[in-house]
Amino acid sequence: MNREEIKENDRKYIVNMYDRSDLVFEAAKGSTVIDKNGRNYIDFAAGIGCASLGYNEPDWVAVVEDQLEKFQHTSNLFYHEPGVRLAKRLVEKTGYSKVLFVNSGSEANEAAMKMARKYGNRESGNRKHVIISLRQSFHGRTMATITATGQDRFHHDFDPFLQGSVYVDAGDTEALEIAIEENECCAVIMEFVQGEGGVITLDKDFVRKVAELCQANDMALIADEVQTGVGRTGTFFAYEQFGVKPDLVTFAKGIAGGIPMGGVLCDEKYADVFGPGDHGSTFGMNPIACAGANYVVEKMDDDFLAEVREKAEYLRAGLLKMKRVKGLSGLGMMIGVDVNGMTPAEASAKLLEAGVITITAGSRVRLLPPLNISYEEIDRGLSRMAEVLDK
């Protein structure tokens, strides 16, 4: 099919949930995408952070192909080496006790909230079940995770919502204390950098206070690291930069390099809360995804993460030279760009015309480049962005 036939058939046969741009993907390599017309784009979005090592990284492709030639699926009724190897690698890398595998960020957050509720109800005689989340947060699109999402724009038309969620403003310690006093709470769930909310980094003192209150009240601190995790902010998980260690850590997006995968890391208290039948996922711990994830996690050593931080500073410095850039937010390779004189949607559309793929988040343009993007590709991307933002 040519590009117009692809777009026409998309409109005809696929449920219209996405406001797609005009770009039709044909091929990609590294951090460069080729469209159906043969034009190349520098990808500063990486599939909303999922293509953590860019496109078709040769060694990643080799390990995925090797697993594909062995078997592509087993179900969770049987053991397999790629999943056990990945679990061991994640636990040893992070110091957590166990990991639960699913397919996406929404599923990971839902599993973590279920785990917190089971623990809270078990310890309190079925009373402690309320989950606190922050306004401007985003935790997913299932009914449980959209309920926990603290943005009204995601709630329209989906009433009634599940019971047992309350919201407080990020940074408002007093409101958090009142919410804990007035409700039977089992957990606080939060992103350390609120992605969909506008690439907003939480205050470190507030984060530490949340951790203290959770510990004092026997509540789970759930870190939603779906977007911030797996090297995105310059450390393997963002919580490492805030001086806390959450009870439960959810991850997805970049973990398998672009193959659907998610999971929950559990500390000792929560590691054995679930038993057989409490939760499940047919495709969770898929061996192909595990093969890709093993390669990604192995790649994320100290030298690689230091290079992520260096490239992030280089990219940020280049952006701040542009006349229309009012300021930047976020951490590491998770960058929010405040653009003067254009809405984020307008700026992102113009940047695409100039040959750079970006996305939006609240009041900002959002950049989530592949973590191994080359300096040459960063320079090409900045040069093209300057055509729009340096005028």
BELDA-V653470 format. One record per residue. N is the residue number from 1. RES is the residue in three letters. SS is DSSP state (H for helix, E for strand, L for the rest). NEAR is the number of other ideal C-beta (glycine too) atoms within 10 Angstrom. D_LAST is the distance of its C-alpha to the last C-alpha in Angstrom with 2 decimals. Layout:
BEGIN
N_RES_SS_NEAR_D_LAST, N_RES_SS_NEAR_D_LAST
END
This chain:
BEGIN
1_MET_L_10_38.10, 2_ASN_L_10_34.99, 3_ARG_H_14_31.72, 4_GLU_H_10_32.59, 5_GLU_H_11_36.09, 6_ILE_H_14_34.84, 7_LYS_H_15_32.62, 8_GLU_H_12_35.49, 9_ASN_H_11_38.03, 10_ASP_H_13_35.85, 11_ARG_H_10_35.72, 12_LYS_H_7_39.43, 13_TYR_H_7_40.87, 14_ILE_L_10_38.67, 15_VAL_L_5_38.60, 16_ASN_L_8_35.26, 17_MET_L_7_34.08, 18_TYR_L_8_30.56, 19_ASP_L_6_27.47, 20_ARG_L_12_26.77, 21_SER_L_12_23.60, 22_ASP_L_10_24.12, 23_LEU_L_15_24.50, 24_VAL_L_17_28.13, 25_PHE_E_15_29.01, 26_GLU_E_14_31.28, 27_ALA_E_13_31.33, 28_ALA_E_18_29.69, 29_LYS_E_13_30.22, 30_GLY_E_18_28.99, 31_SER_L_27_25.52, 32_THR_E_22_24.78, 33_VAL_E_23_25.62, 34_ILE_E_15_26.73, 35_ASP_E_17_26.77, 36_LYS_L_17_29.55, 37_ASN_L_10_27.84, 38_GLY_L_8_27.61, 39_ARG_L_11_23.85, 40_ASN_E_14_22.93, 41_TYR_E_23_20.68, 42_ILE_E_27_20.13, 43_ASP_E_25_21.81, 44_PHE_L_28_20.43, 45_ALA_L_23_22.89, 46_ALA_H_28_26.25, 47_GLY_H_18_28.02, 48_ILE_H_15_27.20, 49_GLY_H_26_28.34, 50_CYS_L_22_31.52, 51_ALA_L_24_30.97, 52_SER_L_31_31.19, 53_LEU_L_25_31.98, 54_GLY_L_24_29.77, 55_TYR_E_22_31.49, 56_ASN_L_13_34.88, 57_GLU_L_20_35.33, 58_PRO_H_7_38.60, 59_ASP_H_11_40.85, 60_TRP_H_23_39.80, 61_VAL_H_14_40.57, 62_ALA_H_12_43.91, 63_VAL_H_19_45.11, 64_VAL_H_20_44.19, 65_GLU_H_11_45.96, 66_ASP_H_10_48.92, 67_GLN_H_21_49.38, 68_LEU_H_12_48.93, 69_GLU_H_8_51.81, 70_LYS_H_12_54.03, 71_PHE_L_11_53.51, 72_GLN_L_10_50.63, 73_HIS_L_10_52.13, 74_THR_L_14_55.15, 75_SER_L_12_54.85, 76_ASN_L_15_55.47, 77_LEU_L_5_59.23, 78_PHE_L_6_59.22, 79_TYR_L_9_57.96, 80_HIS_L_18_55.58, 81_GLU_H_13_54.38, 82_PRO_H_22_50.56, 83_GLY_H_22_50.46, 84_VAL_H_12_52.85, 85_ARG_H_16_51.05, 86_LEU_H_28_47.70, 87_ALA_H_18_49.33, 88_LYS_H_12_50.96, 89_ARG_H_15_47.74, 90_LEU_H_22_45.76, 91_VAL_H_16_48.61, 92_GLU_H_9_49.16, 93_LYS_H_15_45.46, 94_THR_H_19_44.97, 95_GLY_L_9_48.45, 96_TYR_L_21_48.88, 97_SER_L_14_52.23, 98_LYS_E_16_51.57, 99_VAL_E_21_48.93, 100_LEU_E_25_48.98, 101_PHE_E_25_47.09, 102_VAL_E_25_45.57, 103_ASN_L_21_42.88, 104_SER_L_22_39.85, 105_GLY_H_27_38.26, 106_SER_H_22_39.83, 107_GLU_H_26_43.21, 108_ALA_H_34_42.83, 109_ASN_H_29_42.06, 110_GLU_H_23_44.89, 111_ALA_H_26_47.29, 112_ALA_H_31_46.41, 113_MET_H_30_46.96, 114_LYS_H_16_50.24, 115_MET_H_25_51.30, 116_ALA_H_26_50.61, 117_ARG_H_21_52.50, 118_LYS_H_18_55.45, 119_TYR_H_22_55.74, 120_GLY_H_24_55.40, 121_ASN_H_15_57.93, 122_ARG_H_12_60.31, 123_GLU_H_12_60.35, 124_SER_H_13_60.72, 125_GLY_L_7_62.99, 126_ASN_L_11_60.25, 127_ARG_L_11_58.58, 128_LYS_L_22_55.39, 129_HIS_L_20_52.89, 130_VAL_E_20_49.94, 131_ILE_E_26_46.52, 132_ILE_E_26_43.87, 133_SER_E_27_40.17, 134_LEU_E_27_37.04, 135_ARG_E_16_34.95, 136_GLN_L_19_31.54, 137_SER_L_22_33.28, 138_PHE_L_25_33.53, 139_HIS_L_32_36.65, 140_GLY_L_25_37.11, 141_ARG_L_14_38.30, 142_THR_L_15_42.07, 143_MET_H_14_43.95, 144_ALA_H_21_44.56, 145_THR_H_27_41.07, 146_ILE_H_18_39.37, 147_THR_H_22_41.84, 148_ALA_H_30_40.74, 149_THR_L_27_37.06, 150_GLY_E_25_36.15, 151_GLN_L_17_33.75, 152_ASP_H_8_35.18, 153_ARG_H_8_32.80, 154_PHE_H_17_34.64, 155_HIS_L_13_38.01, 156_HIS_L_7_38.07, 157_ASP_L_4_41.02, 158_PHE_L_11_42.59, 159_ASP_L_6_45.21, 160_PRO_L_7_47.60, 161_PHE_L_13_46.08, 162_LEU_L_14_48.16, 163_GLN_L_8_49.94, 164_GLY_L_19_49.42, 165_SER_E_19_45.76, 166_VAL_E_18_44.43, 167_TYR_E_16_40.95, 168_VAL_E_22_39.79, 169_ASP_L_14_36.47, 170_ALA_L_23_35.05, 171_GLY_L_15_36.05, 172_ASP_L_14_38.87, 173_THR_H_16_41.91, 174_GLU_H_9_44.26, 175_ALA_H_16_43.45, 176_LEU_H_23_43.99, 177_GLU_H_14_47.35, 178_ILE_H_13_48.42, 179_ALA_H_18_47.49, 180_ILE_H_20_49.64, 181_GLU_H_9_52.46, 182_GLU_H_10_52.55, 183_ASN_L_16_52.25, 184_GLU_L_14_54.02, 185_CYS_E_25_51.01, 186_CYS_E_29_51.01, 187_ALA_E_26_47.38, 188_VAL_E_26_43.86, 189_ILE_E_27_41.15, 190_MET_E_24_37.60, 191_GLU_L_26_34.45, 192_PHE_L_25_33.44, 193_VAL_E_23_29.79, 194_GLN_E_28_29.54, 195_GLY_L_27_27.52, 196_GLU_L_21_27.51, 197_GLY_L_22_27.59, 198_GLY_L_19_24.05, 199_VAL_L_27_24.45, 200_ILE_E_24_26.41, 201_THR_E_21_28.49, 202_LEU_L_18_31.91, 203_ASP_L_13_33.34, 204_LYS_H_13_35.76, 205_ASP_H_12_38.50, 206_PHE_H_18_38.44, 207_VAL_H_24_38.73, 208_ARG_H_13_41.68, 209_LYS_H_16_43.32, 210_VAL_H_24_43.06, 211_ALA_H_20_44.76, 212_GLU_H_13_47.48, 213_LEU_H_19_48.19, 214_CYS_H_23_48.39, 215_GLN_H_12_50.85, 216_ALA_H_9_52.89, 217_ASN_L_14_53.25, 218_ASP_L_14_53.83, 219_MET_L_23_50.64, 220_ALA_E_27_48.42, 221_LEU_E_24_44.94, 222_ILE_E_30_43.06, 223_ALA_E_29_39.79, 224_ASP_E_32_37.63, 225_GLU_L_27_35.96, 226_VAL_L_28_35.24, 227_GLN_L_29_31.51, 228_THR_L_29_31.62, 229_GLY_L_30_34.58, 230_VAL_L_26_35.37, 231_GLY_L_26_33.02, 232_ARG_L_30_29.85, 233_THR_L_27_29.44, 234_GLY_L_22_30.77, 235_THR_L_20_34.41, 236_PHE_L_22_36.60, 237_PHE_L_23_36.54, 238_ALA_H_26_34.34, 239_TYR_H_22_37.49, 240_GLU_H_15_38.27, 241_GLN_H_18_35.57, 242_PHE_L_23_37.14, 243_GLY_L_11_40.72, 244_VAL_L_19_42.42, 245_LYS_L_16_44.16, 246_PRO_L_27_44.18, 247_ASP_L_25_47.32, 248_LEU_E_29_45.61, 249_VAL_E_27_42.36, 250_THR_E_31_40.91, 251_PHE_E_27_38.76, 252_ALA_L_28_37.58, 253_LYS_H_27_34.32, 254_GLY_H_29_33.94, 255_ILE_H_30_37.62, 256_ALA_H_28_38.75, 257_GLY_L_27_35.60, 258_GLY_L_24_35.04, 259_ILE_L_18_38.64, 260_PRO_L_17_39.49, 261_MET_L_31_41.07, 262_GLY_E_28_41.28, 263_GLY_E_29_43.72, 264_VAL_E_28_44.99, 265_LEU_E_29_46.08, 266_CYS_E_24_49.01, 267_ASP_L_18_50.56, 268_GLU_L_10_54.34, 269_LYS_L_13_54.89, 270_TYR_L_23_53.25, 271_ALA_L_17_54.01, 272_ASP_L_10_57.22, 273_VAL_L_19_56.51, 274_PHE_L_19_56.19, 275_GLY_L_8_59.23, 276_PRO_L_6_59.97, 277_GLY_L_6_59.09, 278_ASP_L_11_56.76, 279_HIS_L_18_53.61, 280_GLY_L_13_52.78, 281_SER_L_18_50.34, 282_THR_L_9_51.58, 283_PHE_L_17_48.66, 284_GLY_L_22_48.08, 285_MET_L_25_48.52, 286_ASN_L_27_48.11, 287_PRO_H_19_49.05, 288_ILE_H_22_46.16, 289_ALA_H_26_43.63, 290_CYS_H_24_45.66, 291_ALA_H_26_45.57, 292_GLY_H_26_41.77, 293_ALA_H_30_41.59, 294_ASN_H_23_44.08, 295_TYR_H_20_41.88, 296_VAL_H_24_38.72, 297_VAL_H_20_40.60, 298_GLU_H_15_42.31, 299_LYS_H_19_38.99, 300_MET_L_19_37.73, 301_ASP_L_11_39.53, 302_ASP_H_9_38.52, 303_ASP_H_8_36.88, 304_PHE_H_15_34.76, 305_LEU_H_19_33.66, 306_ALA_H_11_32.87, 307_GLU_H_14_30.61, 308_VAL_H_23_28.85, 309_ARG_H_16_28.21, 310_GLU_H_12_27.01, 311_LYS_H_21_24.56, 312_ALA_H_23_23.32, 313_GLU_H_12_22.64, 314_TYR_H_14_20.90, 315_LEU_H_24_18.61, 316_ARG_H_17_17.99, 317_ALA_H_11_17.29, 318_GLY_H_17_14.61, 319_LEU_H_21_12.94, 320_LEU_H_12_13.28, 321_LYS_L_11_11.29, 322_MET_L_19_7.95, 323_LYS_L_11_6.40, 324_ARG_L_17_7.08, 325_VAL_E_21_10.37, 326_LYS_E_13_13.05, 327_GLY_E_12_15.88, 328_LEU_E_17_17.94, 329_SER_E_20_21.45, 330_GLY_E_26_24.28, 331_LEU_E_20_26.30, 332_GLY_L_23_26.13, 333_MET_L_25_24.64, 334_MET_E_24_24.40, 335_ILE_E_22_20.94, 336_GLY_E_25_19.48, 337_VAL_E_30_15.75, 338_ASP_E_17_14.97, 339_VAL_E_22_11.72, 340_ASN_L_12_10.65, 341_GLY_L_11_10.71, 342_MET_L_16_12.07, 343_THR_L_12_15.52, 344_PRO_H_21_16.24, 345_ALA_H_11_17.74, 346_GLU_H_14_14.84, 347_ALA_H_24_12.46, 348_SER_H_22_15.34, 349_ALA_H_17_15.98, 350_LYS_H_17_12.57, 351_LEU_H_26_12.86, 352_LEU_H_18_16.35, 353_GLU_H_12_15.38, 354_ALA_L_17_13.34, 355_GLY_L_19_16.57, 356_VAL_E_24_16.49, 357_ILE_E_24_19.11, 358_THR_L_24_18.55, 359_ILE_E_19_20.54, 360_THR_E_20_20.47, 361_ALA_E_25_22.73, 362_GLY_L_19_23.24, 363_SER_L_15_20.21, 364_ARG_E_24_18.25, 365_VAL_E_27_16.98, 366_ARG_E_26_19.76, 367_LEU_E_29_19.99, 368_LEU_L_29_23.54, 369_PRO_L_29_23.49, 370_PRO_L_28_26.86, 371_LEU_L_28_28.41, 372_ASN_L_18_29.30, 373_ILE_L_23_25.94, 374_SER_L_14_25.79, 375_TYR_H_11_23.49, 376_GLU_H_12_22.72, 377_GLU_H_19_21.61, 378_ILE_H_19_19.53, 379_ASP_H_14_17.76, 380_ARG_H_18_17.28, 381_GLY_H_28_15.99, 382_LEU_H_21_13.47, 383_SER_H_15_12.31, 384_ARG_H_19_11.98, 385_MET_H_28_10.33, 386_ALA_H_18_7.53, 387_GLU_H_15_7.03, 388_VAL_H_21_6.46, 389_LEU_H_25_5.73, 390_ASP_L_14_3.80, 391_LYS_L_9_0.00
END
